[in-house]
Amino acid sequence: MSQEPRLPVPNELSGSDLMAGTQAHEEALVLAATRALGSGRPRDAFALADRRCRLGVPPPASALALRALALWFLNAREDAAADLARAFAADPADPLVALAMLQLSKAGADLPDPSALVAQTAMPHELLRLALGRLFAGGVPAVARLDLLDGRLLGWIAWNGEAEQLDLHLEGEDGEARSPIRADAAFTLAPRGARGAFVDLPASPTARCFALHSSDLPEPLASGQLWPRTSVALSDPARRAPHLIPARRPVVVLIPVYEDFEATQEGLRAAVAAKGPGVRVLVVNDASPNRKLGLLLDALAGRGLVELLRNPHNLGFAGAVNRGLASLAGGEDVVILNSDAALPPGAVERLADVAYGEAGIGTVTPLSNAGEFASFPVRSDRTAMPSSEDARRLDALAASLHGARAIDLPTGTGFCLFLRHDALAAVRGFSSLFGRGYFEDLDLSLRVRATGFRNVAAPGIFVAHHGGRSFSTERGALLARNRRLADRRFPAHRPEARAFAAADPLRAARAGLEVALGGSTRARLVVFARGDVAAREHLFRLRRDGDEALALSWHRAEGRTLLSLRAGEPHAAPQSLDLPPDNEQAWHDLFTRLAPGVVDMVGPPPPAHVRKVLTDLGAPIDALFEGPDAVAALEAWGGASAHPLRGLHVADEGTGALLLRDLGLEAERLDRIAFAESSSENAAAPASPLGLLMPAPSPRAEAFVHALSAALRARAPGQMLFVLGRALDEFALFSLGNVFVTGPVEPVDLGWLARRLALGALALPPGLGGWGQLARLGAETGLPLALVDPAGRHAAAPPNLYLDPSARDRDNAHALLDWLLGGIPPAPA
C-alpha cells in the first residue's frame, strides 16, 4: 500500500513558521493545515488541525472542520462526519464549516443536508450560491433571508426560475403591507437559472412574519418569521446605583414559555410552590405550538396559580421577557426564570435577601448545574440536571453553609436572574438586538454594571436547570451569531471572563458545598502523589470500565501535607475540594462519611499521618506499582512480608517481573495485556514516524527528545518525531524542525491518535513513568514498543526494544533509530 508523500524537513509540521510559543501559533496551525490539504498531504493536515483542536476547550469549529476534511481524505469517514457534525452544531456560519458540510454531505457523508441553514447563516457569496443551488435543485422554489432592524427590512430574496417579480407580504400588529420585489440583474447570489434581489425597505417595527407570492400561484413560495430588532440605547443614563439599601419591593417571577412540556411543567410546579408573601408568578405564552402546553398554562391561570399573557406571535426569549416587563405597574423586583429551571422552596425570598444585602447589588444569580459562571460542581460548565430530591438537598446544604452571601460576577445568567427594581429601571429590559435568544442576559448584565450596579452570585441558593433544551434545532446558529454580536459590542468581556475563570472566586464556596455533600459513599478511593502518571491511567481504566472512584492526591509544600479530592468522573462532585492542611481530624471525618469500599494506593505511600487516617478506616487497601521504584515503594509499606496491603497489583509486565525477581512476589496485572505482536498491518516501515509517549511534561524526557531529534536529522532527514502529549517548552521542540508536539491528549484518545498519525512504533522516554499506559497503547494499536524495562532486562522479545537506563541519551537515541530505521524484527511465530 503506497504512502502519501511527506515533505523533507524542514516542513510545515515543525520549524519557526508555526510560531509556537506566540499568540499567532493557533492561526499558524490553521494556515499550515489548510496549505497541507491543498497540497495533497491530508496526514499532515490532520496533525496540524488536531493540535489546534487540543489547544482550546471547546475546540474551535473551524479547526474541527479542517480535521474532518483531513480525516475524510484519509478514509476515516465516520470520524470525519462526527467532527463535522460537531463543528456545524457549534458554528454553522463559519465559512470553512459551511463549505465542508456542503462538500462532504454531497460526497456521501452521513450528514444532514446543511443547505437551508447555510443559506440563513453564511456570509460569503460563493457559499450562498452553493447552498441556494442545492436547495433549488431539490425543489425549493424561493429562499429569503430578512432582518427587521430599526424599522427597515434588510437582506435578500432569491427564487428559482425566470420570473421578473415576486410580491413580498409583511404581516404584523399594523396589518398587512405588500411590496413588489423585482429581479436585480446585479444580484450576485443567484445560481444559474435563478433570480433574486437585495432588500432595503421601510417596514413597520411590529411586522412579525413575511410571505413571498407569485402572481400565478395560490400558495406562497416562501414564508417565515421576523424578529424586530433595534439598536436604540435602552439604558437610562440618569439612573445610577444608590448609596443606601432601598426598601424591599414585591417580586414578580417572570417565565417565558415556548416548548418542552415536561421540563416546563416541572419548572412551573416548582415556581408556584416557591411563591411566598409578596410574590406572584407571571407566565408569557410565547405563541407556543404545543397544544398540551397551552392547556396546562390555561389551567394554571384558571386556578389563579399564575398570571398569564398570550403572545399572538412568537417574540423569542428577550421579546417575551420585555412583553412581561411592559405589563408590570413598575417598581417591582423581577426574577427572570427559564421555563426549564426549577426553583427550590423559599428561593425567591432568599434571592431578595442577597439583592438587598448591599446597596449596589443589581442582579443575583444562584448556583446551578448549568449556570455558566455560577455552575456547580464544574466551573463554567454544565452537568446533567439533578433529581428533585438531590436538587433540594444541594439547596438546603448551600443555604446552611452560605446563607445570603454574595460573590461578584462579571455578568449574571438569564436562566434565573433576580433583577432589583432600581437596576431594572436603569436598564429597562433586554435588548432586542439578539433576536430570538442567547447573550441578551450578558448584554443586560454589562449595562447594569455600566450604571454602577453589581452582578453577584448567591452561593447559598441552588437552582436546578435542564439547560440548552430551548431552541434545540437552531441553538448552534443562534449562539454563534449572537456571540459575534456580543464580542463586537463588548470587546473587553472575553478577557475579563478568562481572568475571572483563572481567579475563580467561587471556588471556596463550591468546595464548602462539596465537603458538606461528601461525595459518593462506598466508591473506590484512589490515593497517589500529585501528578502520578500511573494513577491517571488507573483512573482512566476505572472510568472506562464503569467503576465509580474518587481521586485523592497528596503533595508536600512548605512543610505541610496538602490533600485534594476529586471525583473520578470529570462532571461529578467533588471538583474543587482541597482539604485543610495537616488536619487529621477533618480528614478522618470526611473519609469516615465517604466510607470507601476499597482504597487503591498508587505508587509510593503517602506521608505516615495520611496513611494512618486511611488505614484506620478499615477498608481493604490494594497497592498498584509501576516502574523500577516498585521495590522501594513496597519496602516503605513494610516489605514483602510485613505490609498491610490486601492485594498487590502492577501496571505492566516489567514491574511484575521486577517484584518477582527481587522479592519473590507474584503481583497481579490489573489489565492483562501483552506486548504487541507484529503483523503486516502494523509492522513499521522505514518511513513510518515514531510516536514518543509523553504522559507528563518532564525536563528529563525533553532532553531525550532533543537527542533523538539530532540523531534523526543526521540519519533520516525526512523523518518526523511525534510527541504524544504536552511538553514544558514546546517552542523549543518545534524549533528543532523535525519534532511535532500534539498537545494534551486524554488517555482515551491515545490509540485513535496513534492510528490517525500512521505511527510505525511507540517509545517511552527514559526516566519518565507511563509503562502501563504504553502497554495498553501497544495492545490497542498493535505497534511495537521501545522502553526502559523496569526489571532492568536488556533483551526484549521481538518486535520490541529495551533501552539502556544507564546509557547516555545520545546512545539510546541511536539504538532506537537502529531499531526503527533498520526494520523492526517481527515477533517469533
N, C-alpha and C positions, 0 to 999 in steps of 0.2 A: 504494500500500500504506500503510495507516494506521500511525502510530507510536503506541507506548504513551505514556500521559500521564506527564510529569515534573513534579514539584512545583516551583513557583518558588522560587528561592533566597531566604533560607537554607533548606536542606533537609538531609536526613539523610545526604547524601553528603559533606557538609563542615560546618564550623562547630564550635562548642565541645562539642556533645553527643557527638562521637566521642572526646573526651578524648585526642587524640593527644599523645604525649609523656609519658603517665602509665601506671601499671601497669594501669589499668582500660580502656585503649584496646582491647585484644583482646576483652574481654567486650562493650564498647560496639559493636564491629563486628558481633558475632554478634547482639546485640539489635536493632540497626538493620536488619540483613539480614532477620531474622525479621519485623520490622514491615513492611519493604518487600514481602516476599512476601505478607503478609496483606492489604496494601492494593492488591495487583494491580500492583506495579512490579517484575517479575522482573529487568529490566535493572539497576536499582539494587541489587536484592538480590544479583545476580551480582557486581557491582563490589565490594560490601562483603565478601561471603563470600570472593571471590577474594583480596582484600588479606589477610584473616585467614589464608588458606592460605599466602600467601607470607611471612608473618612467622614461621613455625615450620618446622623440618625434623626429622621429617616433619610435614606439616600435620595438625592435629587432626581426628579422624574427624567430629566434629560440623560443622566448617567445610566439609569435603568434602561432607557430606550436604546442607548448605544450598546450596552451589554447584551440586550435582547437581539439586536441586529447581528452582533458578532456570534452569539450562540446559534442563531438561525443558519448562518453560513458555515458553522461548524457541525451542522446537522443535529444539534441539540434542540429539537423543535419544541418539545414540551417545556423545557426550561425557558426558551425564548418567549413562548406565549405567556408563561407565568410572569416573567419580568415585565413584559409589555402591558399586560393587563393591570399590573400594579402601578406602572407609570401612568397609564391612561386614567386610572381611578384617581391618582394624585393630582394630575395637571393635564387635562385634555387639550388645553390651549397652548401648551409648549409646542413650538413648531416641529422640533425633532420627534417628539412623542406622536404628534398627529400624523406626520409623514410616515413614521414606522408603522403605525396602526393601519393606515391606508394601504401601505405596500404589503405587509405581511398578512393582513386579513384577505387581501385579494390573492395572495400566493398560496393560500390554503391553510394558514394557521388557524388553530381552534380558538378564534376570537370573534366577537360580535362585530358587525359592520359599524364602523365609527362615523360614517359619513354625516349623519344628521347632527351629531354633537359637534363634529369638527366644523361644520357649516355655521354653527351658532357660537363657536368659541375662538377659532383660529383667526389670525390676522394676516399672514402672508397670502397674497393673491393666488400664488401657484397652488397652495393647499386648498384654498376655497374652490378654485376651478376643478381640482381633482374630486373634491367631495361633491360638488354640485353635479359634475358629470356622472358620477356613480349613482347619485340619487335620481337624476332624470332618466338614466338608463334603466333603473329599477321601477320606473312608473310614477315617480313623484312628479306632479305637474308644476309645482311652484314652491319656492322657499323664500321666506322673509326673515331678515334679522333687523329688528327695530328697537330703538331705545327712546323713551319719552323723558327728556331732560329739560327742566326749566321751561316747560311749555312749548318745546319744539320736538318734533318727531324726526329722529336721525337714524340713518342706516342704509339698507339696500334691499331690493327685491329682485329676484331672478325667476324666470319661468321658461319652460321648455316650449319650443315651437316658434312660429314666425309672427305671432300676434303682436300688433303695434302698441296695444294699450290694455292695461288692466285697471279695474276700479278698486280703490282702497277704501274700505268702510271702517270707521272708528266708532266704538260704542262706549258710552260712559254715563255718568250722572247727568250730563248736559244733553243727553240724547245721542243721535247718530249723526256723524259727519262723513261726507264722501269726497274723495279726491281722485282725479284721473292720474294714473301713472303711465307715462309714455316711455316706450323703449328709447334708450340713450345709446347712440352709436359709439360713444366713448366709454361705455361701461366695460370695464376690464375684467370682471369676474366671470362673465358668462362663458361656459364651454361652447364648443362648436354646436350649432343647431339650437342655441338658446339665446334669450334676450334678457335684458334687465335694466335697472336704473338705480342710481343713488337717490336717497330720500333726505330732504331737509325741508320740513313743512311746519308751519304753526299748528299746534294741536291743543285741545283742552287738557289741562293738567289732571282732569278727572277721568280721562279715557282709560278704560281697563282692558279692552280687547280689540282685536282687528280681524278683518277677513279680506281676502283677495278674490275678486269676482271677475269672470269673463262674461262679456255680453251674450254669448251664445250657449252658456251653461247655467243650469239652475243652481248647482251646488258650488260653494266656494272652492277655489283651487288650493287655498291655504288659509289657516286661521291660527290664532294664538293669543296669549295674554300679554298685557303690557304692565310694567311695573314703574309707575311715575316716580321720577327722582328729581331732587332739587339740590343745587349747590349753595342755596342761600344759607347763611350762617344762622344757626338756631340759638346759640348761647346768648344770654343777656349780659353784656359786659359790665353793667352797673351792679350786678349782684356778686357778692363775694362771701367767702366763708365767715361766719360770725366769730367773735372773740369769746362769747359766753354760750353755754349749752342752752339751746332753745327748749321751750316747753314741748312735751310729747304731743303727738297728733294721732288721730285714728289711722289705722293701717288698712290698705286695700291689697289683697293678694290677686295679682293680675295674671291670668293664664290664657295665652292664645292657644287655640286648638285647631288642628287640621286633620291629622290622620293618626293611625296606630291605636286602635280601640283598646287593646289590653293594657298597654302602658299608660294611656290616658285615663282609663277607668281607675287604675291603681293610684295614679297621681292625684286625681280629683277626690278619691276617697280619703287619701291622706290629708289633702288640703282642707277639706271640710272638717275632718277630725281635729286639725290643728287650730281651728278657729277659737278665739277667746274673746273677752270683752274688748270692744272697740275694733274688732277685726271682721272684715267681710271679704268674700271671695267673688271676684268679677271674672267671668269667662267670656272670651271673644271667640265665637264660632267663625273661623276664617273661611267661610264658604266650603266647609268640609264635604267631599264627595261621599263620605262614609255614612250611609243612612242609619246604621246601627249606632254610630257615634252621635249623630244628630238627635236620635230618640233619647239617648242617655242624657244629653245636655238638657233637652226639653223637660225630661222627668225631674232632674235635679232642680231646675229652675222652678218647675211647678210646685215642688215641695218646699220652696223657699230656702234651699240649702246654698244656692249660688245665685248671683245675678248674671244675666245672660244678654250679650249683644250678638247680633247676627249680621255678618258682612254679606252684602249681595254678591260681591266679587272677592276672590282671594287676594289679600293685600300683602301676604308674606309676613314673616315674624315681626319685623320692625313696623310695618304698616298696621298690623293688628294691635301691637302694643300701643302705638300712637293713637289709634282709634279708641282704645280703652282709656288712655290718659285724658283724651279730649272730653270724654264723657264725665269725668270727675268734677266735683264742685271746686276743687283747688285746695291746697293746703294739707292734703293727706300725705302720709308716708306710703310708699308703694313697694311691694315685693314682686318683682318680675320673675315669674316662675315658668320654666318649661313644663309642658304637659306630661313629659316622661320623667319628671323628678318627684320624689315622694318626701314631703315634709314630715319630720318626726313630731311627736307631741310637744307642744309648747314652743316650737321653733320660732314662730313669729314674734312672740314676746321676747325671746332671748336674742333674736336678731336686733330688735329695738333696743334692748339693754346695751348691746355693743355700740349701736349707732349713736346713742345718747350718752355714752360714756365719756366722750371728749367733744369739745366744741367743733373741731374742724372735720369730723368724720362725715363723708358724703355718701359712700357706698360701703356695703358689707357683703362679703362672700363667705359662705360656710365651707368647711371641708367637705369633700365628696370623693367617691371613687372615680369620678370623671369631672374634675373641676379645674383643669388646667393648672395654674399656679398653686391652687389650693387642693390638689389631688392627694389622696391617701390610699394605699401606702406608698405608691410610686410617684415621686415628684414629677409634676408637669406631664403626667401620662394618665391614660385611662385604664381601668381594670373592669372586670365584669361586675355588674350590679349585684350587691349582696342580697341575700334573702331579707324579708321584712324583719324577721327576728334578729338576724345579725346586724342589720342597719340600726335597729332600736338599741341593741347592746352597745354598738360603737358610739351612738349619740349619747347614751347615758354615761359612758365612760369619759367621753370628751367633755361633757358638761361638768362632771365631778372634778376633772383634772384642771380644766382651763377656764370654766365659768364664762365671764363676759370679757375675757382678754382680747385685745386687738393687736394684730401684727400688720404692718404696712405692706401693701402690694403695689406693683406698678399700675395694674388695671384690675377691675372686677371682672366677673364672669357671669354672663346673662342667663345661665341655667337656673340660678337662684340668686338674685341681686336685690338686696334691700337698698332702696334709694330714699334717703331722707328728704323731707318736703322742701327744705331750703336749697339743697343741691339740685333737686328736680326743677325748682323754679329757675335756677341759674342756667340749666342746660336745655330744659323744655322738651326733652324726649329724645327718641332715636332719630338719627339722620336717615333720610330715605335714599341716600347715595348708594347704599349697599344692596338695594333691591330686595330680593326675596329673603335673604338671610346670610349670616355669618359676618363677624367683625364689626357689626353695629354696636355691640357691647364694648369693644375696645375703643371705638370712636367716642362713645358716650363717656366712658371712664376717663379718657385723656382730656376730654373737655371739662369734666368735673374737676380734675386736677388743675386745669388752666385757670379756673375760677377760685383757687385757693383751698379747695376741699381735699380730703384724703380718701384713697381707696384702701380698705383694710380687709384682712381675713379674720374670721371668727373661728379659731381652733376649738372652741367649746361647743360647736354645733356640727353635726354630720348629716348631710342630706344625700340620700342615695339617688343616683341618676343613671338612666339607661345610656344616654349619650349617643349622638350620631344616628339615631333612628329616624329623625325627621328628614325629609327631602333626600331619601337614601339614593335614588337613582341619579340625582343631579348633584350630589354632595361635592364630588371632586371638582366639577366645573365651577360651582359657586365658591368653594373655598379658594381655589386658585385665583379666580378673577378678583375676589374681594381682598385677598391677601396682597395682591399687587396694588390695589387701590389704597389699602391701609398703609402700605410701605411708602407710597407717594405722599400721602397726607401727613404721616408721622415718621419721617426717616430716622429719628433717634430712638424709636421704640424698640427695634430689634436688638441693638447693642445694650440697651437698658435691661431688656428681658434676659439676655445672656448673662449680664452681670448679676442680676437678681438670682438666676439659677445657680451661679457659681457661689454666691454668698449663702444662699439657701436659709433665710431667716426662719422658715417654718420647720426646719429640721428638728429642733429640740421639742417642738410641740408634737410632731409625728412620733418621735422616739418615746415621749412620755406615754402616748396612747398605745404604742406597741408594747411597752413594759406592762401596762395595765391589761392588755389583751393576752400577753404571754405566749402567743403562737400556738401552733397545733401540738396537742399532747400526744405522747406515745410515738412521736416521729423519731427517726434516726438522727442522732446528733453527731455531726462530723466536725472533729476538732483538729486544727492544723495551725502552723505558723503562717502569718500573713504572707501571701504571695506564693505559697507552696504549689508547684506545678502538678504534683501527683494528686493533691486534693481537688484542684479544679477539674481534672479528668475524672476523678471518682464521683464528684457531684454531677458531672455531665452524664455519666453512666447510670447513676441512680435516677436522674430525671428522665433519661431515655427509657428506662425500664419501669417507670411509673411509681417508684419508691419515694415516699414523702421524706424530706430531710430538712434539717436546719444546719446552717454552716456557722461554726464558732471559730473565728480566727483570733490569734493572740500575737502580740509583739511587745517588746520591751522598749521603753523610751524614758529617758531621764530618770532611770532607776525605778520606774513603775511598770507594772504589767497592765496592758490595755487589752480589753476584750471587745469584739464586735460580733453581734449576732444578726444573721441574715437568713431569710428563707431560701431554700434550695431552688424554689421556683421563682423566677425574677419578678413576677407580678403579684406575689403573695406577701403578706406581712410576716415578719418584720423586714424592713429595708433601710431603716435609719437608726437602728438600736446599737449605741455604744454604751457598754456597761461602766459603772463607776470604777475608777482605777483602784486595784488592791482592796476592794470592799468585799471580803469573803462572805459576809452575811447577806449582802444584796445578791451576790452570785448564787449563793445557796438557795435563797428564797425563790429566785426566778427559775432555776433549774429544777427545784422541787415541784413547782407548779407545772413546768413543762413535762416532767416525768418521762424522759426519753425512753423508748423501748430498748434501744441499743446505742452505745457510744462507740463511734469509729475514731480511733486515734490515728492520724495520718502523719508519717514522718517522725521526727524527733519528739519526745514527750514534752508537754508544756511545763512551765515552772511548777515547783513542788506544791505551792498553795493552790494553784489551779487544779493540779492533778488530784489533790486531796478532796476538794469540793466535788469533783466529778466522780471519784471512786466512792465517796460517801453516799451517792445517790442509790447505789445498789444495783444499777442497771449493768447488764453484761457489757464488757469492754473488749472490742476487737481492735487489732492494730493492722495497719496497712503500711508496708515498707516498699521503697523503691530506690535503687541505686546502690553504689558502693558504701554508703554510710549506714546501711541497714543493720549491720552487726553492732556498730556503736550505738544506734538508736535502741536496739533491743537490750544492750547492756545497761543503758540508762533506766530501763524498766526493771532491772534486777537480774538480767541474764537469762540464759536458756532454761534454767530450772526454777528460778525464783520469781519470775514475772507474774503479775496478777491478771494477765490477759486471758480471755476465753478462747480467742482464735487468732491465729497468725496468718496474714494474707500478704501476698506480693503482687505488684502491678505488672511484672514482666518475668520472663523465664530466667533471665540472667540474675536477677535478685534472688529468685528461688534457688538457683544453683549456688549462689554465694552463701546463703544461710545453711544449706545442706552441707556444703564443704567445710565451713568454718565452725558451725555449731551443731551439726548433725540434726538439724530441724527440718521437717518436711512441711513447708508452708503451702497454703492453698492459693492457686491463681484465681483472682476474682473474675477474670474473663479468660476462659481457656482458649486462647488464640495462639496459633503457631506462626513462625516466620513464614513469609510468602514463599510460595513455590513458583518458579519461573514457568512461563509458557510463551508461546509465540505471540500472544496478545500483549503480555506485559514485559517481555524482555526488552531491556534498554538498548536502543540503537545508539551508535556514537553521536548522532546529532540530537538525541533527546536530552533536554535540560535536566539539571539536578535540582531537587527541592530540598532546602535546608529548613528543618523544623525549628521554629523559634517560639516555644511555649511562653516565654517571658523574656523581656529585654535584659541583656546581660553584656557588660563590657568584655568579659572573657570570650563569650560567643562571637561578639562583633570583631574582636581581634582575629579570630579564626576565619571569619568571612573575608577580612582584608587579605589574609594569607592565601586563602583559596582563590580569591579574585585575581591576585597576582599570578598564581600558578596557572589559572585558566587562561589568562590573557597571553601568557607565554606559549602555552601548549595548544590551545584551541581558541584562536581569536574570535571565531564566530559563535562561541557558546555563551549562553546566558545562565546565570545562577539566580534561582528564585528563593527568596527568604519568605517562608510562610509564617507571618506574624508581624509584630511590631519590633522596632529597634530603637535604641536610645538616641542614635544620631543617624537618622535616615538620610539626611542631606549628604553626609559623608559617604554612605554606602551607595547612594545613587550617583555620586560624582565619580565613582570608580569606573563607570562606563559599561560594565557587564553584570551588574547586580540590580535586581528588581525586588523591591520590598512590597509585599501585598497589602500591608496594613493589618489592623486587628481582624482575626479570624476566630469565630466561635468554634468550639470543638466539633459541633455537628456539621460544620461546613468544610472541614479539612479534606475529607475524602473527595467530595464533589469538586472542590477547587483543584486538587491534585490531578484529577481526571481531565478537567477542562483546560488546564495548562499543559496537558500532554507530557507530564514529567516522566522521566525514564527511571529515576531512582530517588530514594529519600535518605537523608542523613540527619543525624543529631550531633550538633557541635560538641566537642569535648568540653567537659566542665559544666554542662547545662543539664538540668533534670528534664524528664519527659519520656522516660523509657516506656512506660505504659501507654502513653499517647502514641508514640512511634509504633509500638507493636500493633495497636488497634488500627492505625492508619495503614500499616503494611498489609494487614489482613483484609481491610476494606478495599484496597486498590490493587492488591497482588503485585506491588512493586518491591524490588529488592531493597534491602536496608543496610546502611552503614552507621556504626555507632561504637562507642567505647563500651565493652562488656562489663557490667557491674561486678562480675566474678573475676575479672582480670584475664579472661581467656584471650588468646591471640589468634586462633584459627576458627572462623565461623564456618558453619555448613553452607556450601554454595546454595543460592547465589549471593549470600550476604557477606558483609565485610566487617571485621572488628578493627577499630582504630587503636593505636597505642596510647594509653593515658599518660605515659611518661615522655612521649616524643614531643618535639617542637611542633608548633602549628604548621610551619612550612613543610615538615616531613610528613605529617598527617595529610596535609593538602595534596601533596604529590602522590601519596599512597591511594588517596581517594580518587584522584584522576587516573592513575594507572588502572584502577578497578573500573571506573566509569568509561573511559575512552578506549580502553583495550578490549572491551567486550566483556560484559559481566558473565561469569560462567553460569551455565544452567544448573539447576538443582539435580541431584542424582535421581535416577529413575526409581 
